[in-house]
Amino acid sequence: MALYTTTNPTTGRTDKEFTTLGDGEVEQVLERSHAAFAPWRATAATERAAILERVADAYDARSQELAELIAVEMGKPLRQARGEVKLSGSIYRWYATHGPELLEAEQLDPQGAQESLVQTAPIGPLVGVMPWNYPYYQVARFVAPNLMAGNTIILKHAEICAGSAEAIAEILHEAGVPRDAYINVFASHEQIADMIADPRVRGVSLTGSERAGAAVAETAAKHLKKSVLELGGSDPLIVLDDAELEQVARTVATARLSNAGQACNSPKRIIVPSTQLEAFVATVVETFEAATVGDPLDKSVDVGPLSSISARDGVLEQVETAVRQGATLRTGGKAIAGEGAFMQPTVLTGVTPEMDAYAEEIFGPVAVIYGADSEDAAVQLANDVPFGLSGSVWGSDLEHAKDIADRLEVGMAYVNEHGTTLPGLPFGGVKRSGFGRELGRWGMGEFVNTRLRRTSAS
């Protein structure tokens, strides 16, 4: 039977193994989640909110412990890990504060009746399939609004994040979420497909790869289930000619190296005026080469390992292919000798549409920088990929920058910032980056019954 494992990407050694769910236990999980739904939905919204408030308190109180756990599991540097823990707690707190009001009924124009009322009701057990790159944050985006709404949850985390998955379940249960209202499962992909197909499950949310998203969406559609997908991204970042070039270059370089580049909404394709390309590249290269790569538990480290040796080797293969196809390697591009999944921060230029790297997502510390001869050319380049998660525009003339941002084919467009995520802002993409939204009131609206009750005189 397959095992979930904690394999420290800093050392390459497996620290702990977790046995997966037995096939005979799938029915038990489904029945438990189904049976827990009626009492959980009947729990007052204010009580569910109070539970989420205690969850947020626990994230704050256990910040260092939780940060160290994912540093060992998937290699996130401590400062960044603590930031993720803080953000995750703030999501639970946001829904604790705003959830009850989002669930209140809305009076419409009666339109000929005595009353037309829209109610918001939970729909039942949900399956969540979560990735490893933000172990707490990705779960919070899905779990907080749906527990607040009164749904029950079966959560499958990534195979390398079993330890943090257990910690999440422990925090939720200790805060007062019934054990069967939130069930953490170390399940196989086949078992998850069986759960999605079961009529007791009413929806599924996945954050992950295009391949995984397509498989989950196919199963959900076949059984007429709602799905929300947050998939890959190859986010463009456009620098206008009136931007503060050096400042933007350093900001962009730091953002690209965050989480070792393993973020769907990281600025992966950087587009600058052709006349400023060399100066911009020089600053990014300087910043990349000055970054400290090493053990994520070391407070001085800027860039940790990638999540695994295989993940590191896959990114290196993408870089090697790009160079072989004619791209220019400006810095990096090699594995760092020794134990662990470390690689040199890498800058590529000269990538053209004929190359694999032009359209694919590079999930690692690699910046691809382009020169564009005009703003129209920059926008065309930005949109000329199958992804549409987020993108940004940087410049001093804010009105003009906003006009350019409005031309990006993305779910989230930013001006003079990139990838900002906050509890009250919608998160999601278009094209092959998925569909549906998480966070804010939009996240609350995905897995609920927006129910009309209309009353007329007899």
Secondary structure per residue as TSV (DSSP state, phi and psi in degrees):
chain	resnum	aa	ss	phi	psi
A	1	M	-	360.0	137.5
A	2	A	-	-64.7	151.7
A	3	L	E	-119.9	141.6
A	4	Y	E	-78.7	140.2
A	5	T	E	-135.3	150.1
A	6	T	E	-102.6	103.3
A	7	T	E	-110.4	110.2
A	8	N	-	-64.8	115.3
A	9	P	T	-71.0	-11.1
A	10	T	T	-77.1	-35.6
A	11	T	T	-108.7	-21.5
A	12	G	-	79.5	3.8
A	13	R	-	-97.0	142.4
A	14	T	E	-83.2	121.6
A	15	D	E	-93.8	-31.3
A	16	K	E	-156.5	148.1
A	17	E	E	-122.7	147.5
A	18	F	E	-128.9	130.0
A	19	T	E	-77.4	137.8
A	20	T	-	-76.4	167.7
A	21	L	-	-63.2	133.4
A	22	G	-	-73.3	148.6
A	23	D	G	-57.5	-34.3
A	24	G	G	-70.8	-13.5
A	25	E	G	-90.7	-10.7
A	26	V	H	-60.7	-45.8
A	27	E	H	-62.0	-38.3
A	28	Q	H	-62.6	-43.0
A	29	V	H	-62.1	-45.7
A	30	L	H	-62.0	-44.0
A	31	E	H	-67.7	-39.0
A	32	R	H	-61.5	-47.1
A	33	S	H	-64.8	-40.8
A	34	H	H	-64.8	-44.9
A	35	A	H	-66.7	-29.9
A	36	A	H	-77.4	-16.8
A	37	F	H	-63.4	-48.5
A	38	A	H	-59.0	-50.1
A	39	P	H	-68.0	-32.2
A	40	W	H	-70.5	-41.3
A	41	R	H	-67.6	-27.9
A	42	A	H	-79.1	-13.8
A	43	T	S	-65.8	133.9
A	44	A	-	-56.8	142.8
A	45	A	H	-58.1	-35.9
A	46	T	H	-65.9	-33.7
A	47	E	H	-72.6	-40.7
A	48	R	H	-61.4	-39.2
A	49	A	H	-63.7	-40.6
A	50	A	H	-63.4	-35.9
A	51	I	H	-64.9	-44.7
A	52	L	H	-64.2	-33.4
A	53	E	H	-62.4	-39.9
A	54	R	H	-69.1	-33.1
A	55	V	H	-61.6	-46.2
A	56	A	H	-60.4	-41.6
A	57	D	H	-60.2	-39.6
A	58	A	H	-66.8	-38.9
A	59	Y	H	-61.5	-41.7
A	60	D	H	-64.6	-43.9
A	61	A	H	-69.8	-30.0
A	62	R	T	-107.4	22.7
A	63	S	H	-54.7	-50.1
A	64	Q	H	-64.6	-45.1
A	65	E	H	-59.9	-46.9
A	66	L	H	-66.7	-37.8
A	67	A	H	-64.2	-44.5
A	68	E	H	-63.6	-33.8
A	69	L	H	-62.7	-46.6
A	70	I	H	-78.9	-21.9
A	71	A	H	-60.9	-38.3
A	72	V	H	-79.2	-35.4
A	73	E	H	-73.3	-48.9
A	74	M	H	-131.8	5.4
A	75	G	-	90.6	16.8
A	76	K	-	-76.6	128.2
A	77	P	-	-57.0	146.3
A	78	L	H	-55.3	-44.7
A	79	R	H	-60.5	-43.2
A	80	Q	H	-68.8	-36.8
A	81	A	H	-65.0	-42.2
A	82	R	H	-64.0	-36.1
A	83	G	H	-62.8	-39.5
A	84	E	H	-65.4	-42.2
A	85	V	H	-60.4	-44.7
A	86	K	H	-62.1	-44.5
A	87	L	H	-62.2	-42.0
A	88	S	H	-62.0	-45.8
A	89	G	H	-60.2	-37.6
A	90	S	H	-67.3	-27.7
A	91	I	H	-68.4	-46.8
A	92	Y	H	-60.6	-39.0
A	93	R	H	-69.1	-36.3
A	94	W	H	-62.3	-45.1
A	95	Y	H	-71.6	-30.2
A	96	A	H	-62.2	-37.2
A	97	T	H	-78.8	-45.1
A	98	H	H	-102.9	-14.2
A	99	G	H	-56.7	-50.5
A	100	P	H	-56.2	-40.0
A	101	E	H	-70.9	-31.5
A	102	L	H	-69.2	-20.9
A	103	L	T	-93.7	-3.8
A	104	E	S	-69.3	147.1
A	105	A	-	-68.0	151.0
A	106	E	E	-117.0	125.6
A	107	Q	E	-81.4	128.1
A	108	L	E	-101.8	169.2
A	109	D	-	-55.6	125.1
A	110	P	-	-58.2	-29.0
A	111	Q	T	52.4	52.1
A	112	G	T	95.9	-9.4
A	113	A	S	-106.0	175.7
A	114	Q	S	-72.4	-33.5
A	115	E	E	-156.5	139.8
A	116	S	E	-127.0	112.4
A	117	L	E	-122.4	133.1
A	118	V	E	-104.1	122.8
A	119	Q	E	-108.8	152.6
A	120	T	E	-116.1	118.1
A	121	A	E	-130.4	148.4
A	122	P	E	-69.2	161.3
A	123	I	-	-111.0	-16.5
A	124	G	-	134.1	-163.3
A	125	P	-	-63.2	138.5
A	126	L	E	-123.3	151.5
A	127	V	E	-108.1	131.8
A	128	G	E	-116.4	132.1
A	129	V	E	-119.2	113.5
A	130	M	-	-116.4	153.8
A	131	P	-	-96.2	177.3
A	132	W	S	-94.0	-15.4
A	133	N	S	-74.7	-27.2
A	134	Y	S	-135.3	79.8
A	135	P	T	-60.1	-34.3
A	136	Y	T	-91.6	-44.1
A	137	Y	H	-63.8	-46.3
A	138	Q	H	-61.5	-39.5
A	139	V	H	-66.9	-43.6
A	140	A	H	-59.7	-39.6
A	141	R	H	-57.1	-38.0
A	142	F	H	-87.1	-43.4
A	143	V	H	-75.3	-45.5
A	144	A	H	-58.0	-52.1
A	145	P	H	-67.3	-32.5
A	146	N	H	-81.2	-32.8
A	147	L	H	-66.8	-40.1
A	148	M	H	-60.5	-39.0
A	149	A	H	-70.9	-20.4
A	150	G	T	105.7	8.0
A	151	N	-	-79.8	157.7
A	152	T	-	-102.5	158.7
A	153	I	E	-134.2	134.8
A	154	I	E	-111.5	119.5
A	155	L	E	-115.2	119.8
A	156	K	E	-106.0	113.8
A	157	H	-	-91.1	172.6
A	158	A	-	-63.4	150.1
A	159	E	G	-61.5	-26.9
A	160	I	G	-89.3	-0.6
A	161	C	G	-116.5	36.2
A	162	A	H	-66.1	-37.5
A	163	G	H	-65.0	-46.6
A	164	S	H	-69.6	-30.3
A	165	A	H	-62.3	-42.2
A	166	E	H	-65.5	-38.4
A	167	A	H	-64.6	-40.0
A	168	I	H	-61.2	-47.6
A	169	A	H	-61.0	-41.7
A	170	E	H	-61.0	-44.8
A	171	I	H	-62.4	-46.5
A	172	L	H	-61.8	-45.2
A	173	H	H	-69.0	-40.8
A	174	E	H	-66.3	-28.0
A	175	A	H	-76.6	-16.1
A	176	G	T	123.1	-0.4
A	177	V	-	-69.6	124.9
A	178	P	-	-56.2	144.6
A	179	R	T	-60.2	-30.0
A	180	D	T	-91.9	-7.3
A	181	A	T	-81.0	-22.0
A	182	Y	E	-136.3	111.9
A	183	I	E	-119.0	118.1
A	184	N	E	-86.1	128.6
A	185	V	E	-126.6	136.6
A	186	F	-	-95.4	76.6
A	187	A	-	-104.6	156.5
A	188	S	-	-81.7	166.6
A	189	H	H	-64.0	-35.5
A	190	E	H	-66.9	-39.5
A	191	Q	H	-65.7	-39.2
A	192	I	H	-64.5	-40.0
A	193	A	H	-60.8	-40.7
A	194	D	H	-63.9	-39.2
A	195	M	H	-65.1	-44.0
A	196	I	H	-61.0	-37.0
A	197	A	H	-71.8	-22.6
A	198	D	S	-67.8	135.9
A	199	P	T	-64.7	-17.4
A	200	R	T	-73.2	-24.5
A	201	V	-	-86.0	132.4
A	202	R	-	-108.8	-7.5
A	203	G	E	-174.7	166.9
A	204	V	E	-144.9	140.6
A	205	S	E	-123.6	132.3
A	206	L	E	-131.3	135.0
A	207	T	E	-117.4	122.2
A	208	G	S	173.3	-150.9
A	209	S	-	-80.3	163.7
A	210	E	H	-58.6	-42.3
A	211	R	H	-62.5	-46.7
A	212	A	H	-64.7	-41.2
A	213	G	H	-62.3	-42.2
A	214	A	H	-63.3	-40.2
A	215	A	H	-66.2	-44.1
A	216	V	H	-67.1	-43.6
A	217	A	H	-62.9	-37.3
A	218	E	H	-64.2	-46.4
A	219	T	H	-63.9	-44.2
A	220	A	H	-62.5	-44.4
A	221	A	H	-65.2	-39.5
A	222	K	H	-59.1	-32.7
A	223	H	T	-107.1	16.9
A	224	L	T	56.8	47.7
A	225	K	-	-109.5	144.6
A	226	K	E	-70.5	139.2
A	227	S	E	-133.9	147.6
A	228	V	E	-123.3	128.6
A	229	L	E	-125.8	128.0
A	230	E	E	-118.3	108.8
A	231	L	-	-111.6	-149.2
A	232	G	-	-74.4	174.0
A	233	G	-	-152.9	151.6
A	234	S	-	-134.7	67.3
A	235	D	E	-62.8	131.3
A	236	P	E	-86.0	149.7
A	237	L	E	-133.2	114.4
A	238	I	E	-101.3	125.9
A	239	V	E	-102.9	120.1
A	240	L	-	-84.1	163.7
A	241	D	T	-72.6	-10.0
A	242	D	T	-100.9	10.4
A	243	A	S	-75.9	156.9
A	244	E	-	-76.1	95.2
A	245	L	H	-56.3	-54.4
A	246	E	H	-65.8	-42.1
A	247	Q	H	-62.1	-44.7
A	248	V	H	-64.8	-41.0
A	249	A	H	-60.7	-42.5
A	250	R	H	-69.9	-39.0
A	251	T	H	-63.6	-45.0
A	252	V	H	-64.4	-43.0
A	253	A	H	-61.1	-43.7
A	254	T	H	-64.1	-41.9
A	255	A	H	-63.7	-38.5
A	256	R	H	-69.1	-28.9
A	257	L	H	-86.3	-11.0
A	258	S	G	-59.4	135.9
A	259	N	G	56.7	32.1
A	260	A	G	53.9	32.9
A	261	G	G	75.7	7.3
A	262	Q	-	-95.1	65.3
A	263	A	-	-139.1	134.0
A	264	C	T	-60.1	-35.9
A	265	N	T	-103.5	26.5
A	266	S	S	-73.9	148.7
A	267	P	E	-73.3	94.0
A	268	K	E	-90.3	-29.7
A	269	R	E	-120.7	112.7
A	270	I	E	-106.8	123.5
A	271	I	E	-119.4	118.9
A	272	V	E	-127.0	159.2
A	273	P	E	-56.7	136.9
A	274	S	G	-55.5	-34.6
A	275	T	G	-69.1	-18.8
A	276	Q	G	-110.5	5.5
A	277	L	H	-58.5	-50.9
A	278	E	H	-64.9	-40.6
A	279	A	H	-64.7	-40.1
A	280	F	H	-65.9	-46.9
A	281	V	H	-59.7	-42.2
A	282	A	H	-59.7	-40.7
A	283	T	H	-70.2	-40.8
A	284	V	H	-64.6	-43.2
A	285	V	H	-60.8	-45.0
A	286	E	H	-59.2	-43.5
A	287	T	H	-67.2	-42.4
A	288	F	H	-62.0	-43.9
A	289	E	H	-71.9	-23.1
A	290	A	H	-85.7	-13.0
A	291	A	S	-67.9	138.6
A	292	T	-	-87.9	119.0
A	293	V	B	-103.4	131.1
A	294	G	S	173.1	-158.8
A	295	D	-	-59.5	121.4
A	296	P	T	-65.0	-16.7
A	297	L	T	-78.7	-11.3
A	298	D	S	-82.8	120.8
A	299	K	T	-63.3	-19.7
A	300	S	T	-85.0	-6.3
A	301	V	-	-80.8	134.7
A	302	D	S	-94.3	-37.5
A	303	V	B	-129.2	122.0
A	304	G	-	-89.7	-168.6
A	305	P	-	-73.3	164.6
A	306	L	-	-71.5	173.4
A	307	S	S	-67.1	-23.0
A	308	S	-	-162.7	164.4
A	309	I	H	-60.6	-42.2
A	310	S	H	-65.9	-37.3
A	311	A	H	-64.5	-44.3
A	312	R	H	-59.5	-45.8
A	313	D	H	-66.9	-32.4
A	314	G	H	-65.9	-40.9
A	315	V	H	-66.8	-42.9
A	316	L	H	-60.0	-37.9
A	317	E	H	-64.5	-38.9
A	318	Q	H	-63.2	-42.1
A	319	V	H	-64.3	-46.7
A	320	E	H	-60.5	-40.2
A	321	T	H	-63.8	-42.8
A	322	A	H	-60.0	-45.0
A	323	V	H	-65.3	-41.8
A	324	R	H	-62.4	-32.4
A	325	Q	T	-84.8	-3.1
A	326	G	T	121.9	-1.5
A	327	A	-	-70.4	158.3
A	328	T	E	-102.1	125.8
A	329	L	E	-88.5	115.1
A	330	R	E	-90.4	-29.8
A	331	T	E	-165.3	156.7
A	332	G	-	76.4	-145.2
A	333	G	-	89.3	6.4
A	334	K	S	-127.7	154.9
A	335	A	B	-70.8	149.7
A	336	I	-	-91.5	128.5
A	337	A	S	-60.7	148.0
A	338	G	S	112.8	-172.1
A	339	E	S	-70.8	157.4
A	340	G	S	95.0	172.7
A	341	A	S	-100.6	50.0
A	342	F	-	-93.2	144.8
A	343	M	B	-142.3	158.8
A	344	Q	-	-72.4	134.7
A	345	P	-	-55.2	138.0
A	346	T	E	-129.4	139.2
A	347	V	E	-123.1	130.4
A	348	L	E	-119.6	141.7
A	349	T	E	-131.5	172.7
A	350	G	-	72.2	20.8
A	351	V	-	-77.7	131.4
A	352	T	-	-120.1	165.5
A	353	P	T	-59.5	-20.2
A	354	E	T	-78.2	-13.1
A	355	M	S	-90.8	148.7
A	356	D	H	-58.4	-39.0
A	357	A	H	-67.0	-14.4
A	358	Y	H	-66.2	-40.6
A	359	A	H	-112.1	-11.8
A	360	E	S	-92.5	160.3
A	361	E	-	-85.7	130.1
A	362	I	-	-105.2	109.2
A	363	F	-	-97.2	69.5
A	364	G	S	-172.5	-175.7
A	365	P	S	-78.2	64.7
A	366	V	E	-130.2	122.2
A	367	A	E	-103.9	128.5
A	368	V	E	-106.3	118.3
A	369	I	E	-114.5	132.3
A	370	Y	E	-118.7	152.1
A	371	G	E	-103.9	140.5
A	372	A	E	-127.3	138.8
A	373	D	S	-81.7	-13.9
A	374	S	S	-155.8	166.8
A	375	E	H	-66.5	-37.1
A	376	D	H	-61.3	-41.2
A	377	A	H	-65.2	-37.2
A	378	A	H	-64.7	-43.1
A	379	V	H	-65.7	-42.4
A	380	Q	H	-60.8	-43.1
A	381	L	H	-64.3	-41.0
A	382	A	H	-60.5	-38.9
A	383	N	H	-89.9	-5.5
A	384	D	-	-87.9	46.9
A	385	V	S	-141.3	162.2
A	386	P	S	-77.0	-6.3
A	387	F	E	-95.3	161.8
A	388	G	E	-159.2	52.8
A	389	L	S	-80.6	-71.5
A	390	S	E	-144.5	171.8
A	391	G	E	-164.4	166.8
A	392	S	E	-144.9	159.3
A	393	V	E	-132.1	136.3
A	394	W	E	-123.2	125.3
A	395	G	-	-174.1	167.0
A	396	S	S	-84.4	-34.2
A	397	D	-	-82.5	97.8
A	398	L	H	-64.3	-39.9
A	399	E	H	-63.7	-41.6
A	400	H	H	-67.3	-42.1
A	401	A	H	-61.7	-38.8
A	402	K	H	-65.1	-37.0
A	403	D	H	-62.1	-41.7
A	404	I	H	-67.2	-42.4
A	405	A	H	-60.1	-33.8
A	406	D	T	-68.5	-11.8
A	407	R	T	-93.8	-3.4
A	408	L	-	-80.4	134.0
A	409	E	-	-89.2	75.9
A	410	V	S	-141.3	164.7
A	411	G	S	-83.1	-21.2
A	412	M	E	-141.0	118.0
A	413	A	E	-116.2	132.8
A	414	Y	E	-121.0	151.0
A	415	V	E	-121.0	121.1
A	416	N	S	61.0	27.5
A	417	E	-	-160.2	166.5
A	418	H	-	-146.4	131.1
A	419	G	S	76.5	13.6
A	420	T	-	-60.1	130.9
A	421	T	-	-131.7	128.4
A	422	L	-	-137.0	154.3
A	423	P	T	-56.4	-33.3
A	424	G	T	-92.4	2.9
A	425	L	S	-102.6	140.6
A	426	P	-	-69.3	145.2
A	427	F	B	-128.8	127.5
A	428	G	-	162.3	171.2
A	429	G	-	-132.0	-173.7
A	430	V	E	-128.2	-179.2
A	431	K	E	54.2	-136.2
A	432	R	T	-82.5	8.1
A	433	S	T	-85.3	0.5
A	434	G	E	112.1	-167.7
A	435	F	E	-152.4	158.8
A	436	G	-	92.3	168.2
A	437	R	-	-133.3	149.1
A	438	E	B	-120.6	161.4
A	439	L	S	73.8	160.0
A	440	G	H	60.1	-161.4
A	441	R	H	-68.7	-23.0
A	442	W	H	-68.5	-39.2
A	443	G	H	-65.1	-32.8
A	444	M	H	-70.1	-22.7
A	445	G	T	-90.9	-4.1
A	446	E	T	-76.7	-43.8
A	447	F	T	-117.0	53.6
A	448	V	E	-133.9	160.4
A	449	N	E	-93.6	106.3
A	450	T	E	-81.2	96.0
A	451	R	E	-104.8	127.9
A	452	L	E	-91.0	129.5
A	453	R	E	-120.7	115.3
A	454	R	E	-117.0	132.8
A	455	T	E	-124.3	126.8
A	456	S	-	-122.2	158.0
A	457	A	-	-64.3	146.7
A	458	S	-	-72.4	360.0
